[in-house]
Amino acid sequence: MNKIEAILRPEKLDAVKNALAEQGFVGLNVVHVLGRGVQKGVAYVGRAGERTTVDMLPKTKLEVVVREADTEKVIDIIINVARTGNIGDGKIFVIPVSQVIRVRTGDRGEKAV
């Protein structure tokens, strides 16, 4: 099993969530975060010419645990839906998961996913 953590543009969350659900991946967690990457933030020039830099941008972190066989499929869904082609589209991290336990039933492993 793998945990997929995707850092996305907040406005892409609903589209990614719906695309995953259409393919049967409904269990997920979402966290609203601030972050920066290669872009290092955004600089604005105000009306009076003052320059302001916002170096921590709002992003959304989507977390989903899937069977190893489904990992590439979920990654492809996220990329295809979230990609705009612009800086700031996000990153995807794949983390091995050694055990999953469903609290309600005690089910373990893939049965708990």
VENQUILIN-V807310 format. One record per backbone hydrogen bond with DSSP energy under -0.5 kcal/mol. NH is the residue of the N-H (numbers start at 0). CO is the residue of the C=O. E is the energy in kcal/mol with one decimal. If there is no record, write none. Layout:
nh:NH co:CO e:E
nh:NH co:CO e:E
//
This chain:
nh:1 co:65 e:-2.6
nh:2 co:94 e:-3.5
nh:3 co:1 e:-0.6
nh:3 co:63 e:-3.4
nh:4 co:2 e:-0.6
nh:4 co:92 e:-2.8
nh:5 co:3 e:-0.6
nh:5 co:61 e:-2.8
nh:6 co:4 e:-0.5
nh:6 co:90 e:-3.1
nh:7 co:5 e:-0.6
nh:7 co:59 e:-3.2
nh:8 co:88 e:-0.5
nh:11 co:8 e:-2.0
nh:12 co:9 e:-1.4
nh:15 co:11 e:-2.4
nh:16 co:12 e:-3.1
nh:17 co:13 e:-2.5
nh:18 co:14 e:-2.2
nh:19 co:15 e:-2.5
nh:20 co:16 e:-2.3
nh:21 co:17 e:-2.2
nh:22 co:18 e:-0.9
nh:22 co:19 e:-0.7
nh:23 co:20 e:-1.7
nh:24 co:19 e:-2.7
nh:25 co:23 e:-0.9
nh:27 co:25 e:-0.6
nh:28 co:62 e:-2.5
nh:30 co:60 e:-2.5
nh:32 co:30 e:-0.6
nh:32 co:58 e:-2.3
nh:34 co:56 e:-2.2
nh:39 co:36 e:-1.3
nh:41 co:53 e:-2.6
nh:43 co:51 e:-3.7
nh:45 co:43 e:-0.5
nh:45 co:49 e:-3.4
nh:48 co:45 e:-1.6
nh:51 co:43 e:-3.0
nh:53 co:41 e:-3.2
nh:53 co:51 e:-0.5
nh:54 co:52 e:-0.7
nh:56 co:34 e:-2.9
nh:56 co:54 e:-0.5
nh:58 co:32 e:-3.1
nh:59 co:7 e:-2.4
nh:60 co:30 e:-3.5
nh:61 co:5 e:-2.9
nh:61 co:59 e:-0.6
nh:62 co:28 e:-3.0
nh:63 co:3 e:-2.0
nh:65 co:1 e:-2.7
nh:65 co:63 e:-0.5
nh:69 co:66 e:-1.5
nh:70 co:66 e:-0.7
nh:70 co:67 e:-1.1
nh:73 co:69 e:-2.3
nh:74 co:70 e:-2.4
nh:75 co:71 e:-2.6
nh:76 co:72 e:-2.1
nh:77 co:73 e:-2.5
nh:78 co:74 e:-2.7
nh:79 co:75 e:-2.7
nh:80 co:76 e:-2.0
nh:81 co:77 e:-2.9
nh:82 co:78 e:-2.0
nh:88 co:85 e:-1.0
nh:90 co:6 e:-1.0
nh:92 co:4 e:-3.2
nh:94 co:2 e:-2.8
nh:94 co:92 e:-0.5
nh:96 co:0 e:-2.4
nh:97 co:95 e:-0.5
nh:101 co:106 e:-2.7
nh:102 co:100 e:-0.7
nh:105 co:101 e:-2.9
nh:108 co:99 e:-2.0
nh:110 co:107 e:-0.9
nh:111 co:108 e:-1.8
nh:112 co:108 e:-0.6
nh:112 co:109 e:-0.9
//
